[in-house]
Amino acid sequence: MKKLLLILFGISLLSGLKAQEETEIQTLFGGEQIVISGFGGPFMNFSTLDGKYAHLMGGGGGILINDFFFGGYGIGLTNSIGFQDTDYELGFGHGGFWLGYNLLSRKLIHPCIHVQLGWGKISQRFPSGGPVSKGDNIFVVIPTIELETNITKYFKISAGGNYRFVAFVDDENYSESDFMSPGVFLAFKFGWF
C-alpha cells in the first residue's frame, strides 16, 4: 500500500510539473536571454590570383548578439605577383562588412558560416612597394564555412574554406575570372564569447 501511494504521489508530482510547463506563455520576443559581446583579430586567406599562389592578410571584428555577428574587415595581398605583361607587381585589397552565424557555439569544436562583402582595388605597384600608379575599383563577396575551436573563453581559432567572387573588373589585362578562386581561411579571434 505504501508503494502504491508513493507511486501515485510521484505520478501526480510529475504531471503537475508537466501541466505547469504547458501553461508557460510563448512569446515572439523573450524567453531566451540576449547576450551582446564582441571580438576582433587577425586572419589569413590562402588562394590564387591570376592563377598564381596568393597569401592575403587582414583583420576584422564585430559585435556578437548571441550567435549572430556583424562587423567589418580589411585584407590585402602580402606576396609578390607580377602584373601581366609589365614590370609592376599586382596590388589587391578590399574591405567592408562581415556577417556570420556560429552554430552550437558552446561546443568545443563547432561550425561557423560567414560572408564578407566589400569594396577594393586591383592596382599596379612598383616592385619596391612604392606608390600605386594605377587602380581599378572592384566589389568582392566571400562566403566561408569553417570549424571554430574554443581555446579559452576569450580566444578562438578557426579554419575553413571559402570562395572569392569578384565583380566590376575593368582592366585591359584582367577579367573577373582571374580573381575568383577557392581559398583556405585561418582566423584568430579574441573577445568575450
N, C-alpha and C positions, 0 to 999 in steps of 0.2 A: 504494500500500500504506500509506504514511504517513497519507494522508487517511482511509482506511478505519479504521485503528487509532484515529485521533483522533475519528472519528465514534462508534465503538464505546465509547471511553473516555467521551465526552460523554454518551451514552445511559445507560451504567451509572452515572455520577455522578448524573444526574437521577433515575433510577429508585431509587437509594439514598436520595436526599433524599425522594422520594415515599413510600417504604417507611417512613422514619423519621417522616414526618408522620402516616401512618396508624396508627403504633403509639402515638401520644400517647393517654393515658388521658383520657376525657371524664368530668367530674365535675359534680354538681349545683351545688356551690359551689366557686368557684375559677376559674382561667383569667383572667378579667377583673379588673383591679385596681380596687378600690373607692376612689373619691375622695370625701372629705367636705369640704364648704366651706359658705359661707353668703352671703346677700345681704340687702339691705334698701333701701328708698327710697320716695319719694312716687309716687302715681298719681292719675289723674283719670278720672271717668266722665261722659260727656255723654249724657243720656237725657231722659225725661219723667216727671213725677209729676203725677197728676191731669190729664193731657193738656197740661201746661204744661212749657216747657223747664226742665231741671234740670241744674245743674253740681254734681257731688259730688267732694269732695277727700278724700284719705286717704293712708294709708301702711301698709306692711307689710314683712314679712321672713320669711326661712325658712332652713332647713338644706337644703343640696343634697347628695344622695347619688347620685353620677354624674349622671344627667339627671333624676332624680325629686326634687321638693322638697315640703316640708311646713313650715308655719309659721302665722302669724297676721296679721290685718289689722284695720283700723278705717277707716270712711268716713262722711262726713256731708254734708248739703246745705249749699251755700255761698250760693246766691242766694235772693232773696225770692219766695216763692209764697204767695198768700193762702190761709188755711184756710177752707174752704167756709162761706159764709153767716155769717162772723164778721169782726171787726176784727183777728183774730190772724193770724200767719203760720204756715205749716206747718214743723214740725221733723221731720226724718227722718235717722236714722243707724243704723248697725249695725256689728258686728264679730264676729270668730270665727276659724274655721280657714281656711287657704289651702293647697290641694293642687294639684300640677301636674306636668307632664312636658314636657321640652324635646326635640324631635325634631331630630336632626342638629345638635346644639348647637355643633359645631366649625366649621360653615359660617358665612360672613359674615352671611347672612340665612337664618333658619330658623323653622319653625313651633313654636308652643308652645301647649299646651292646659292649662287650669287651671279650678278651681272654688273659689268662696268660699262657705262655709257659715257663717251667722252669726245672731245674735240682735240685735234692736234695738228701736227705739221710734219710733212716729209720735206727734207731740205738737203742741199749740198753744203758740206762744211769742209774747211781746209783740213788736210791730214794732221796739222799741228793742233787741231781743236780750236782754231781761230773762229772769227765771226762767220755767221751764216751768210752765204752770198745769194741764196735763192730759196724760196719756200713755197709749198703748196698745202693749203688747208684741207683737212680730212675729218671724217666722222668715223668713230670706232665703236663697235659693240662686241663685248667679250663675255659670253655665257660660260660659267665654270661650275663643275661639280667636284667636290673634294671630300676627303676624310680629315676630320679635325680631332686632335688628341688633347685632352685636358692635362697639362703638365702640373699646374697648380691652379688655385682659384683665380690667379691674376695673370696666367701665361698659358697660351695655347700655340701649338704648331699644327699647320695644316698643309696638305699636299693633294694635288688633284690634276685633272685635265681640263683644258678649255679649247675654244676655237675663236680666233680673231677674225671678225668681219670688218672690212674697211670700205667706205664709200666716198665718193666725190674726189677721186684721184684725177687730177687734170695736169698731167706731166707727160711730155712727149717721150720720155724714156720708160715710163711705168704705167701699169694699169692696176685696178683694184686687186686682181688675182695675184699680183706679185707680193702683196702684203697680207693676204688671207692665208692663215695656216693654223693647224692644231698646235697646242703647246702644253707644257707642264708648268704648273703653278705651285709655288712654295711660299708660305707666309708665316711670320712670327707675330702673334697678336698679344699685346699687353693691355690690360684693363681690369675692370671689375665685372666678372662674369657670373 
